[in-house]
Amino acid sequence: MALRWDELTIGERVGALDKGTMSTAHIMRWSAAVENWHRIHYDWRFATGHDKLPDVLVNGSWKQHVLVQLVKDTLGLDGWLWKIRFRYKKMDVAGDAIRGHAEVVAKQEVAGYGFVTLKIVLMDQNDAVSTVGFAIGVLPLPGGPAVPYPFVTVPAYDAVSLPADD
């Protein structure tokens, strides 16, 4: 079902994502894919001994990818992810289950399109927030034009900005 700008309400949870438990194999595959060979992502002895970490770490770039996926999946085929900002609040390690959700925090109609600001959150299996931020998506208005691909900004859109950090 497509997300409709006119049916969104402030405070509504509109998206969720569950990546399951992160194994060392998951972490290593991502490290290989992005050619991040820092030993904290695959070498348990180095991570825990040398760097005094609790385990090998889930890659921050992977969590960034997950947030983008969360927002894009939430917006659907008719929407466009325009801006995103987030910060890491805690480390995720092998064995953590990663889940995320998006919540509507603002809506604004600008230049014929519907802008929606989402609070985006990644949590572990204990509901501890590991990554938090905001994203702005663009959706078509009822009876309005489709959001163009690619979505190119114009000065009028400058009125829409990301909230201050949590």
N, C-alpha and C positions, 0 to 999 in steps of 0.2 A: 504494500500500500504506500502510495506516494505521500510525503509530508506536504501538508498544505499550510501556507503562511497564515491564511485567514482563520484557521482552526487552532493555531497554537496559543497557549496561555502561559503567562509568566509563572515560573515555578514548576512547570510540567516537565517530567522526565521523558525525553523523546528518543533516546538511543541507549543501547547497551551492547556490550561486547564481552565475550568470555574467551580468553586465550588458553585457559587451562593451566596446568602445572608446567613450569619451565624446567626442562631437563638440561643437563650439560650438553647433550646433543643439540637441542634447540639453539642454545647460546652459541655453540661452536659453528653451527651451520650459518647463523647470521654473521658471525665474525668473519667466516670465510667469504660469504657473499659480498660483504662490504670491505674486505681486505683490512680488517682491524685486527692486527696480530698482537695487541697488548695482552700480556700473559694473564691479567686478572680475569679475562673472559674464558680461559680454557685450562689454565694450570692451577689446580687446587693448592698444591704445596706453595707455589709462589704467591698466590692470592692470600692465603691464610698465614703463611709464614713470613714472607718478606714484607707484604703490604698490610699485614694484620687485619685483613678483611674477614668477615664471617664465612664466606664461601666465594666461589666464582660469581662475578656480577653479570646480571642481565645488561646488555648493551643499551646505553642511553639512546643511541640512534634507532634501535629497534622500538623502544617505547615511543619515540617521536613518530615513527611509522604507524604504530598502533593508534595513536591519537588521530592522525590524519585519516586512517581507515574508519575509525569510530565516527568522525564528523562526516566523511563522505557517505558512509553507509546510512547515517541518520538523515542527511539531506536528500538522498535518493538520486535518481537519474535526472530529475528536473532542477536540482540545486547545484550550487557552485561554492566550494570552500574558498573564501576570499582572504581572510586573515586568520592567523593562529599564533598564540603565544602561551608558553607554559614554563613551569619550573619543576625541577626535581626536588622532592621533599625528603625522600629516603631512598636507600639502595634497595633494589630487588635482587635476590640471589637465586641460584639453582634451588629448585624445590618450592619456590613461591608460585602461587596461582595468580595470574594477572587477569583482572576484570576491569571494565571501564563503563562509564555512563556519561550521558550528556543531559543537561537541564537548561531549559529556556530561561534566560535572565533579562532579555530585552528584545523588543521588536521595533522596527522603524521602517516606514515607507519613504523611499528616496528615489526620485527620478524614474518612477514607474516600476520599481522592483521592491520586493520585500526582503529586508535585511533582518536576520535573526542572530542574536548573540547567545552563544551557548557556553555554559560553564562545563568544562570537561575534566574528568577525574579518572585516574588509574589507581586501583587498590589491590592489596594482596588478599590472601585467604582469610586474614584476620580483620579485614575491613580497614587496615591501616592505609592511609593515602600516601602513595609514593610519588605521584606526579599530578599536578593540578594546573589548570590554565583556562583560557577563554578562546573561543573561535567565533568568527563571524561568517555566516553563510548567506547566500543570496538565493531567494526562491522567487518564482513568478507569482505575481498577484492574480487574483481571480479576474479573468477576462483580459489580463495583460499579456505582454509579449513573453515568449520563452527567454530564459536567461541564455545569452549568447555563449557559444563556445569558440574561442576562449572568452572569458569574462574580462573585458578591458575596462579599467577604471576611468572615471571622468572626475573633474573637480567637485561636483556635487556630492560625490560619495565620501569626501573628506569629513562630512558631518557625522559619519559613523565611525566610532573608534572603539578599541578594546578597553574594557574596564581596567582599573588599577589591579595589580596583583593581589591575590588572596593573602 
